[in-house]
Amino acid sequence: MTKERWQEIKIQVKNNFKIIDQYQEELDPGAAEVLEFVGPQGKIKLKFITKPKLLDKKTMYSNRAGSGVKVDYVYSPDETVSYLELWQWSDSADDWHKLEGESLFQ
């Protein structure tokens, strides 16, 4: 997902639905731009997440029983990855649950 496409989606949502909240969220690593609105299916949250590109994942462990595992992540200093997450509010669970791509078209 590109930044330009995210701007187009935001404009469409703002023109067609009632906005509840709009804010920035810091992630470790990265950041998310969040847009909450009321749609036909209820409360929806869109998250546009931008993170550094993951280059490598190093796992440190020993073969002894009961020893811990340490995972080191290596991120790119100049390349980023962006994607969109869609969340829906569940009144019964009183929490947000993430919508998967398959569930959107059923």
N, C-alpha and C positions, 0 to 999 in steps of 0.2 A: 504494500500500500504506500502510495506516495503522499507527501505533504499536501500537494495540490488536490488530490482526490479527497483527502480528509476535509479540506476546506469546503469542497463542493457538498460533501455529505452534511457537514455542520450547517451550511446555508439551507439545504433542503429540510433538515430537521427543524431548524428555527422558523422556517416559513410555514410548516405544516402541523407542528405540534407545540404543546405548552411546555416550556422549559422550566424545570424545577431548580436545577443547580448546574453550575459550570465551574470547574476548578482544576488546578494542577496537582499532581501527586508525585512525590519523589519515590523512586524505586532504587533497589540496590542490585545492580547498577541500572541507570537509565531514569526515564521520567515518563509519566503518563498524563495525557490531557483527557479529562473526564467530562462527559455531557450527559446529564440525567434529564429525562423528559417523560411525559405521559403520552403513550401511544395507544393504538387500538387494543393491544394485549395487556395494558396496564403500565406500570412503571418500568422503564427501560433505562439501562446505563450503557453508554458507548465509551470505550476506553481506547484511545489511540496511543499505543506504547512505542517508544523509541529507546532502543538499547544498543550498546556497542556489540559488534559482531563477535560471536564466540569463536575463537581460533583453535583452542585446545582445552582438554579436560584431563588433568593428571590426578590419578588416584594413588595415594600412598597408604600402604598397609603392610602388616607382617603376617606371617602364617601361624602365629600363636593364637590359641583360643582365648577369647575375651579381649583381644587387643582392638583398639579403635581404628577407624578409617578416616583419612583426611583427603578431601577433594580440593584441588586448586584449579581455578578457572583462569584461562588466559584470554583476554579480550583485545580486540583491535583498537589501537589508539585513534584511528581516523575513519574507520568504516562503521556504519550503523545499520541496524535492521529495524524496520517499522511494521507493525501489524495492528489489526483492529480486533477488539474483543467485545462481545455483546452479552450483557447480563440482564436478567429479568428478575423483578422482585416477586417473592413468593410470600403471600400473606400467611399461609398455613405454617411455613417454617420460620417466618419473620426474619428472612435473610435473602441475600442475592444469590442466584444460581446462574452459572455460566451456560449460555446456549451454544450448542454445537451446530455445525453447518447442516447436518442431516436433519435436525429438528426444525429448521427454519422453513423447509419446503414440504412439510407433512400436513 
